[in-house]
């Protein structure tokens, strides 16, 4: 293997594993997924969704 490939590729390999380290430390790979519970609204009515659609579909 040519040493030039190692010199050019080493920073990318180090950055990749460093990113994986921080993602694991912050809990990105935990199997318990509570995001779906936090994102859903329990009392969302049909009228509220129509209001949001009207906001985003208005013409300038």
N, C-alpha and C positions, 0 to 999 in steps of 0.2 A: 504494500500500500504506500502510496506517495504521501510524504509528510505534508504537502500542501492541502490535501483534503482534510487532514486532521486540524491544521491551523485554521482553515476557513470554517469547518463544521463544529469545532469545539464550543465556541460561544453559544451557538444555537442549541446544542445538546445540553449545555449547562443551564441555559435559560429555560428549556423545556422541563428539566427535572426540578429546577427551583420553583417554577410555577406549580408543578404537581405537589411539591412540598407544602406550599402555602395554601393551595386548595384543600389538601387533606387536613391541614392544621385548622382551617376555618370551618371545616365540617361539610365540604361540598360533596363528599362521597359517603355520607351517612345514609343508611338504608331507611331510616325513619323519615318519611317525607311529610312534613307538616305544612308545606307551602300551599298545597291544594286546599287545606282547611282555612288558611288565612286569606286566600284570594277570593273565596266565594262569599257572597252576601246572602244571608238567610231571608231577609224581608224585601227582596227586590221584586217589585210588581211589574206588570206588563206596561203600565203607563210610564214608569221611569225609563224603561228601555226605549219606548217611543220618543221620549224627550231627548235622550242621548242620540238617537238616530237623526232627529231633526236638527240637532246642533251640528252634527258632522256632515249632513247632506245639504246644508243651506248653500245657495249659490252666492258668489260675490257680486 
